[in-house]
Amino acid sequence: MKKLLIILILSVTAKTAFCQYGPVAYRSLEQTIGEKYIILSDMSQQQEDYDFISKASTPNNGLPYGEGHGKVFKLTSIDDKNGHFVDSAGVEYLVRLENRYQFYSIASFSDFNDAVKLFLGKNLWMNADKLYGGRTLIDEKKYGIKSDITGVRFAQVTVIDILPFGIDDLPLVFVLKTAKGEVGYTFVNVSGTNALRKNENLFENIFFAQNPKTLYHFTAAVWKMIETRDVKIGMPAQAVELVMGRPDARHNTKTATTFREQWVYGTTNPSYYYFENGKLTVIQN
């Protein structure tokens, strides 16, 4: 009697995978109609206008930085070119829409609020290698920030402030203190909402919510490979993901005794990683 063969094929596109990442729920722009957004701040841009934001009454004029940064307004509708917003005083604004996925220079206000509620004053563990400093993008004097802090991957940090900052893919700054008392910051996207592409600043690419050394039970040799970002045949799939990040696509095949996966990284010149029952078997670049 032939064995029953069950084949399950699951393809996850880069955009779909991106939407699933983060501690705050992803929403499409259409799903945020009626929600509030905040205009992002950047100390290095204080003398410039917001090129993508204007008052509806003067659509060809960029909104001055001093008038815009930190402003909260509500998204009322979206057309093919712009998002339409209104502030608490009833003033209407236009924010240019890029590819129907993204507004520049603004961020979801609920993402910001949710991040503050979830993480301010809490401990996280770093998945990124570095904290930033010395860039004068935020008020670094206020926090005693001096320069970049390197070698922080897997270290515990405390979130001492969260700021709406910068541009579309980098909507929030987490200001962090290490166990040594050093302070730096990193850019975080907590939901994937209002972002065109998968990027390294997704929450899961920056942080672990708990100590990874207790979360993953790898051998000392595997941890060494993870720390040096080395990938070798026989490595557990979870360890490969800690080195490479989430793949852009996954294709899974399951039989009665075997679970095979193909992970795809990149789109122009993709690399392929093949797994059998949770172990890396082949790398094809």
Contacts in CASP RR format, 6 or more apart in sequence:
PFRMAT RR
TARGET T0000
AUTHOR 0000-0000-0000
METHOD contacts of the structure
MODEL  1
MKKLLIILILSVTAKTAFCQYGPVAYRSLEQTIGEKYIILSDMSQQQEDY
DFISKASTPNNGLPYGEGHGKVFKLTSIDDKNGHFVDSAGVEYLVRLENR
YQFYSIASFSDFNDAVKLFLGKNLWMNADKLYGGRTLIDEKKYGIKSDIT
GVRFAQVTVIDILPFGIDDLPLVFVLKTAKGEVGYTFVNVSGTNALRKNE
NLFENIFFAQNPKTLYHFTAAVWKMIETRDVKIGMPAQAVELVMGRPDAR
HNTKTATTFREQWVYGTTNPSYYYFENGKLTVIQN
3 255 0 8 1.000
3 256 0 8 1.000
4 256 0 8 1.000
5 255 0 8 1.000
5 256 0 8 1.000
6 254 0 8 1.000
6 255 0 8 1.000
6 256 0 8 1.000
7 253 0 8 1.000
7 254 0 8 1.000
7 255 0 8 1.000
8 252 0 8 1.000
8 253 0 8 1.000
8 254 0 8 1.000
9 251 0 8 1.000
9 252 0 8 1.000
9 253 0 8 1.000
10 250 0 8 1.000
10 251 0 8 1.000
10 252 0 8 1.000
11 249 0 8 1.000
11 250 0 8 1.000
11 251 0 8 1.000
12 249 0 8 1.000
12 250 0 8 1.000
13 248 0 8 1.000
13 249 0 8 1.000
14 197 0 8 1.000
14 198 0 8 1.000
14 248 0 8 1.000
14 249 0 8 1.000
14 266 0 8 1.000
14 267 0 8 1.000
15 198 0 8 1.000
17 198 0 8 1.000
17 246 0 8 1.000
17 247 0 8 1.000
17 248 0 8 1.000
17 249 0 8 1.000
17 250 0 8 1.000
18 26 0 8 1.000
18 192 0 8 1.000
18 195 0 8 1.000
18 197 0 8 1.000
18 198 0 8 1.000
18 202 0 8 1.000
19 26 0 8 1.000
19 192 0 8 1.000
20 26 0 8 1.000
21 192 0 8 1.000
21 202 0 8 1.000
21 203 0 8 1.000
21 204 0 8 1.000
21 246 0 8 1.000
22 190 0 8 1.000
22 191 0 8 1.000
22 192 0 8 1.000
22 202 0 8 1.000
22 203 0 8 1.000
22 204 0 8 1.000
23 114 0 8 1.000
23 118 0 8 1.000
23 190 0 8 1.000
23 191 0 8 1.000
23 203 0 8 1.000
23 209 0 8 1.000
24 110 0 8 1.000
24 111 0 8 1.000
24 114 0 8 1.000
24 115 0 8 1.000
24 118 0 8 1.000
24 190 0 8 1.000
24 191 0 8 1.000
24 193 0 8 1.000
25 191 0 8 1.000
26 191 0 8 1.000
26 192 0 8 1.000
26 193 0 8 1.000
27 35 0 8 1.000
27 108 0 8 1.000
27 191 0 8 1.000
27 193 0 8 1.000
28 193 0 8 1.000
29 75 0 8 1.000
29 78 0 8 1.000
29 97 0 8 1.000
29 100 0 8 1.000
29 101 0 8 1.000
29 102 0 8 1.000
29 103 0 8 1.000
29 193 0 8 1.000
29 194 0 8 1.000
30 78 0 8 1.000
32 75 0 8 1.000
32 108 0 8 1.000
32 193 0 8 1.000
32 194 0 8 1.000
33 75 0 8 1.000
33 76 0 8 1.000
33 77 0 8 1.000
33 78 0 8 1.000
34 74 0 8 1.000
34 75 0 8 1.000
34 76 0 8 1.000
35 74 0 8 1.000
35 75 0 8 1.000
35 108 0 8 1.000
35 109 0 8 1.000
35 110 0 8 1.000
36 72 0 8 1.000
36 73 0 8 1.000
36 74 0 8 1.000
36 75 0 8 1.000
36 108 0 8 1.000
36 109 0 8 1.000
36 110 0 8 1.000
37 72 0 8 1.000
37 73 0 8 1.000
37 74 0 8 1.000
37 75 0 8 1.000
37 85 0 8 1.000
37 95 0 8 1.000
37 103 0 8 1.000
37 106 0 8 1.000
37 107 0 8 1.000
37 108 0 8 1.000
37 109 0 8 1.000
38 70 0 8 1.000
38 71 0 8 1.000
38 72 0 8 1.000
38 106 0 8 1.000
38 107 0 8 1.000
38 108 0 8 1.000
38 109 0 8 1.000
38 112 0 8 1.000
38 164 0 8 1.000
39 50 0 8 1.000
39 53 0 8 1.000
39 63 0 8 1.000
39 68 0 8 1.000
39 69 0 8 1.000
39 70 0 8 1.000
39 71 0 8 1.000
39 72 0 8 1.000
39 73 0 8 1.000
39 105 0 8 1.000
39 106 0 8 1.000
40 69 0 8 1.000
40 70 0 8 1.000
40 105 0 8 1.000
40 106 0 8 1.000
40 107 0 8 1.000
40 164 0 8 1.000
40 165 0 8 1.000
40 166 0 8 1.000
40 167 0 8 1.000
40 171 0 8 1.000
41 69 0 8 1.000
41 70 0 8 1.000
41 163 0 8 1.000
41 164 0 8 1.000
41 165 0 8 1.000
41 166 0 8 1.000
42 69 0 8 1.000
42 137 0 8 1.000
42 165 0 8 1.000
42 166 0 8 1.000
42 167 0 8 1.000
43 136 0 8 1.000
43 137 0 8 1.000
43 138 0 8 1.000
43 139 0 8 1.000
44 135 0 8 1.000
44 136 0 8 1.000
44 137 0 8 1.000
45 65 0 8 1.000
45 166 0 8 1.000
46 65 0 8 1.000
46 66 0 8 1.000
47 65 0 8 1.000
48 65 0 8 1.000
49 61 0 8 1.000
49 62 0 8 1.000
49 63 0 8 1.000
49 64 0 8 1.000
49 65 0 8 1.000
50 62 0 8 1.000
50 63 0 8 1.000
50 64 0 8 1.000
50 65 0 8 1.000
50 68 0 8 1.000
50 105 0 8 1.000
51 62 0 8 1.000
51 104 0 8 1.000
51 105 0 8 1.000
52 95 0 8 1.000
52 96 0 8 1.000
52 103 0 8 1.000
52 104 0 8 1.000
52 105 0 8 1.000
53 62 0 8 1.000
53 63 0 8 1.000
53 68 0 8 1.000
53 93 0 8 1.000
53 94 0 8 1.000
53 95 0 8 1.000
53 96 0 8 1.000
53 105 0 8 1.000
53 106 0 8 1.000
54 60 0 8 1.000
54 61 0 8 1.000
54 62 0 8 1.000
54 63 0 8 1.000
54 93 0 8 1.000
54 94 0 8 1.000
55 61 0 8 1.000
55 63 0 8 1.000
55 91 0 8 1.000
55 92 0 8 1.000
55 93 0 8 1.000
55 94 0 8 1.000
56 84 0 8 1.000
56 92 0 8 1.000
56 93 0 8 1.000
56 94 0 8 1.000
57 92 0 8 1.000
59 94 0 8 1.000
63 93 0 8 1.000
70 164 0 8 1.000
71 87 0 8 1.000
72 87 0 8 1.000
72 88 0 8 1.000
72 109 0 8 1.000
73 85 0 8 1.000
73 86 0 8 1.000
73 87 0 8 1.000
73 88 0 8 1.000
73 93 0 8 1.000
74 85 0 8 1.000
74 86 0 8 1.000
74 87 0 8 1.000
75 83 0 8 1.000
75 84 0 8 1.000
75 85 0 8 1.000
76 84 0 8 1.000
76 85 0 8 1.000
76 86 0 8 1.000
77 83 0 8 1.000
77 84 0 8 1.000
78 84 0 8 1.000
78 97 0 8 1.000
78 100 0 8 1.000
79 97 0 8 1.000
80 97 0 8 1.000
80 100 0 8 1.000
81 96 0 8 1.000
81 97 0 8 1.000
82 94 0 8 1.000
82 95 0 8 1.000
82 96 0 8 1.000
82 97 0 8 1.000
83 94 0 8 1.000
83 95 0 8 1.000
83 96 0 8 1.000
83 97 0 8 1.000
83 103 0 8 1.000
84 92 0 8 1.000
84 93 0 8 1.000
84 94 0 8 1.000
85 92 0 8 1.000
85 93 0 8 1.000
85 94 0 8 1.000
85 95 0 8 1.000
86 92 0 8 1.000
86 93 0 8 1.000
87 93 0 8 1.000
95 103 0 8 1.000
95 104 0 8 1.000
95 105 0 8 1.000
95 106 0 8 1.000
96 103 0 8 1.000
96 104 0 8 1.000
97 103 0 8 1.000
98 104 0 8 1.000
98 196 0 8 1.000
99 196 0 8 1.000
101 194 0 8 1.000
101 195 0 8 1.000
101 196 0 8 1.000
102 168 0 8 1.000
102 194 0 8 1.000
102 195 0 8 1.000
102 196 0 8 1.000
103 168 0 8 1.000
103 194 0 8 1.000
104 167 0 8 1.000
104 168 0 8 1.000
105 166 0 8 1.000
105 167 0 8 1.000
105 168 0 8 1.000
106 168 0 8 1.000
106 194 0 8 1.000
107 164 0 8 1.000
107 168 0 8 1.000
107 171 0 8 1.000
107 172 0 8 1.000
107 194 0 8 1.000
108 171 0 8 1.000
108 191 0 8 1.000
108 193 0 8 1.000
108 194 0 8 1.000
111 171 0 8 1.000
111 172 0 8 1.000
111 190 0 8 1.000
111 191 0 8 1.000
111 193 0 8 1.000
112 162 0 8 1.000
112 164 0 8 1.000
112 171 0 8 1.000
112 172 0 8 1.000
114 190 0 8 1.000
115 162 0 8 1.000
115 172 0 8 1.000
115 174 0 8 1.000
115 188 0 8 1.000
115 190 0 8 1.000
116 162 0 8 1.000
119 159 0 8 1.000
119 162 0 8 1.000
119 174 0 8 1.000
120 159 0 8 1.000
120 160 0 8 1.000
120 161 0 8 1.000
120 162 0 8 1.000
121 158 0 8 1.000
121 159 0 8 1.000
121 160 0 8 1.000
122 158 0 8 1.000
122 159 0 8 1.000
123 156 0 8 1.000
123 157 0 8 1.000
123 158 0 8 1.000
123 159 0 8 1.000
124 156 0 8 1.000
124 157 0 8 1.000
124 158 0 8 1.000
124 159 0 8 1.000
124 176 0 8 1.000
124 207 0 8 1.000
124 208 0 8 1.000
124 209 0 8 1.000
125 154 0 8 1.000
125 155 0 8 1.000
125 156 0 8 1.000
125 157 0 8 1.000
125 207 0 8 1.000
125 208 0 8 1.000
125 209 0 8 1.000
125 210 0 8 1.000
125 211 0 8 1.000
125 212 0 8 1.000
126 152 0 8 1.000
126 153 0 8 1.000
126 154 0 8 1.000
126 155 0 8 1.000
126 156 0 8 1.000
126 157 0 8 1.000
126 206 0 8 1.000
126 207 0 8 1.000
126 208 0 8 1.000
127 153 0 8 1.000
127 154 0 8 1.000
127 204 0 8 1.000
127 205 0 8 1.000
127 206 0 8 1.000
127 207 0 8 1.000
127 208 0 8 1.000
127 212 0 8 1.000
127 242 0 8 1.000
128 152 0 8 1.000
128 153 0 8 1.000
128 186 0 8 1.000
128 200 0 8 1.000
128 205 0 8 1.000
128 206 0 8 1.000
128 207 0 8 1.000
129 150 0 8 1.000
129 151 0 8 1.000
129 152 0 8 1.000
129 153 0 8 1.000
130 148 0 8 1.000
130 149 0 8 1.000
130 150 0 8 1.000
130 151 0 8 1.000
130 152 0 8 1.000
130 186 0 8 1.000
131 148 0 8 1.000
131 149 0 8 1.000
131 152 0 8 1.000
131 157 0 8 1.000
131 176 0 8 1.000
131 178 0 8 1.000
131 182 0 8 1.000
131 184 0 8 1.000
131 185 0 8 1.000
131 186 0 8 1.000
132 148 0 8 1.000
132 184 0 8 1.000
132 185 0 8 1.000
132 186 0 8 1.000
132 187 0 8 1.000
133 140 0 8 1.000
133 145 0 8 1.000
133 146 0 8 1.000
133 147 0 8 1.000
133 148 0 8 1.000
133 149 0 8 1.000
133 184 0 8 1.000
133 185 0 8 1.000
134 140 0 8 1.000
134 145 0 8 1.000
134 146 0 8 1.000
134 147 0 8 1.000
134 148 0 8 1.000
137 165 0 8 1.000
137 166 0 8 1.000
137 173 0 8 1.000
138 145 0 8 1.000
138 163 0 8 1.000
138 165 0 8 1.000
138 173 0 8 1.000
138 175 0 8 1.000
138 185 0 8 1.000
140 146 0 8 1.000
143 160 0 8 1.000
143 161 0 8 1.000
143 175 0 8 1.000
143 183 0 8 1.000
143 184 0 8 1.000
143 185 0 8 1.000
144 183 0 8 1.000
145 175 0 8 1.000
145 183 0 8 1.000
145 184 0 8 1.000
145 185 0 8 1.000
149 178 0 8 1.000
149 182 0 8 1.000
149 184 0 8 1.000
152 178 0 8 1.000
153 227 0 8 1.000
154 208 0 8 1.000
154 212 0 8 1.000
154 213 0 8 1.000
154 227 0 8 1.000
155 178 0 8 1.000
155 179 0 8 1.000
156 178 0 8 1.000
156 179 0 8 1.000
156 211 0 8 1.000
157 176 0 8 1.000
157 177 0 8 1.000
157 178 0 8 1.000
157 179 0 8 1.000
158 176 0 8 1.000
158 177 0 8 1.000
159 174 0 8 1.000
159 175 0 8 1.000
159 176 0 8 1.000
160 175 0 8 1.000
160 176 0 8 1.000
160 177 0 8 1.000
160 183 0 8 1.000
161 174 0 8 1.000
161 175 0 8 1.000
162 172 0 8 1.000
162 173 0 8 1.000
162 174 0 8 1.000
162 175 0 8 1.000
163 172 0 8 1.000
163 173 0 8 1.000
163 175 0 8 1.000
164 171 0 8 1.000
164 172 0 8 1.000
164 173 0 8 1.000
165 171 0 8 1.000
165 172 0 8 1.000
165 173 0 8 1.000
165 187 0 8 1.000
168 194 0 8 1.000
168 195 0 8 1.000
168 196 0 8 1.000
169 189 0 8 1.000
169 195 0 8 1.000
169 196 0 8 1.000
169 197 0 8 1.000
169 199 0 8 1.000
169 201 0 8 1.000
170 187 0 8 1.000
170 188 0 8 1.000
170 189 0 8 1.000
170 201 0 8 1.000
171 188 0 8 1.000
171 189 0 8 1.000
171 194 0 8 1.000
172 187 0 8 1.000
172 188 0 8 1.000
172 189 0 8 1.000
172 190 0 8 1.000
173 185 0 8 1.000
173 186 0 8 1.000
173 187 0 8 1.000
173 188 0 8 1.000
174 185 0 8 1.000
174 186 0 8 1.000
174 187 0 8 1.000
174 188 0 8 1.000
174 206 0 8 1.000
175 183 0 8 1.000
175 184 0 8 1.000
175 185 0 8 1.000
176 183 0 8 1.000
176 184 0 8 1.000
176 185 0 8 1.000
176 186 0 8 1.000
177 183 0 8 1.000
177 184 0 8 1.000
186 201 0 8 1.000
186 206 0 8 1.000
187 201 0 8 1.000
188 201 0 8 1.000
188 203 0 8 1.000
188 206 0 8 1.000
188 207 0 8 1.000
189 195 0 8 1.000
189 199 0 8 1.000
189 201 0 8 1.000
189 202 0 8 1.000
189 203 0 8 1.000
190 203 0 8 1.000
192 202 0 8 1.000
198 246 0 8 1.000
198 248 0 8 1.000
204 246 0 8 1.000
205 245 0 8 1.000
205 246 0 8 1.000
208 215 0 8 1.000
212 242 0 8 1.000
213 223 0 8 1.000
216 238 0 8 1.000
216 239 0 8 1.000
216 242 0 8 1.000
218 226 0 8 1.000
218 236 0 8 1.000
218 238 0 8 1.000
218 239 0 8 1.000
222 235 0 8 1.000
222 236 0 8 1.000
222 239 0 8 1.000
225 231 0 8 1.000
225 232 0 8 1.000
225 235 0 8 1.000
225 239 0 8 1.000
225 243 0 8 1.000
226 239 0 8 1.000
226 242 0 8 1.000
226 243 0 8 1.000
229 243 0 8 1.000
230 243 0 8 1.000
231 240 0 8 1.000
231 243 0 8 1.000
231 244 0 8 1.000
231 273 0 8 1.000
231 280 0 8 1.000
231 283 0 8 1.000
232 280 0 8 1.000
233 280 0 8 1.000
233 281 0 8 1.000
233 282 0 8 1.000
233 283 0 8 1.000
234 279 0 8 1.000
234 280 0 8 1.000
234 281 0 8 1.000
235 279 0 8 1.000
235 280 0 8 1.000
236 278 0 8 1.000
236 279 0 8 1.000
236 280 0 8 1.000
237 261 0 8 1.000
237 275 0 8 1.000
237 278 0 8 1.000
237 279 0 8 1.000
237 280 0 8 1.000
240 263 0 8 1.000
240 273 0 8 1.000
240 275 0 8 1.000
240 280 0 8 1.000
241 247 0 8 1.000
244 263 0 8 1.000
244 265 0 8 1.000
244 273 0 8 1.000
247 263 0 8 1.000
247 264 0 8 1.000
247 265 0 8 1.000
247 273 0 8 1.000
248 264 0 8 1.000
248 265 0 8 1.000
248 266 0 8 1.000
248 267 0 8 1.000
248 270 0 8 1.000
249 263 0 8 1.000
249 264 0 8 1.000
250 261 0 8 1.000
250 262 0 8 1.000
250 263 0 8 1.000
250 264 0 8 1.000
251 261 0 8 1.000
251 262 0 8 1.000
251 264 0 8 1.000
252 259 0 8 1.000
252 260 0 8 1.000
252 261 0 8 1.000
252 262 0 8 1.000
253 259 0 8 1.000
253 260 0 8 1.000
253 261 0 8 1.000
254 260 0 8 1.000
258 276 0 8 1.000
258 277 0 8 1.000
259 276 0 8 1.000
259 277 0 8 1.000
259 278 0 8 1.000
260 274 0 8 1.000
260 275 0 8 1.000
260 276 0 8 1.000
261 274 0 8 1.000
261 275 0 8 1.000
261 278 0 8 1.000
262 272 0 8 1.000
262 273 0 8 1.000
262 274 0 8 1.000
262 275 0 8 1.000
263 272 0 8 1.000
263 273 0 8 1.000
263 274 0 8 1.000
263 275 0 8 1.000
264 270 0 8 1.000
264 271 0 8 1.000
264 272 0 8 1.000
265 271 0 8 1.000
265 272 0 8 1.000
265 273 0 8 1.000
271 283 0 8 1.000
271 284 0 8 1.000
271 285 0 8 1.000
272 282 0 8 1.000
272 283 0 8 1.000
272 284 0 8 1.000
272 285 0 8 1.000
273 280 0 8 1.000
273 282 0 8 1.000
273 283 0 8 1.000
273 284 0 8 1.000
274 280 0 8 1.000
274 281 0 8 1.000
274 282 0 8 1.000
274 283 0 8 1.000
274 284 0 8 1.000
275 281 0 8 1.000
END
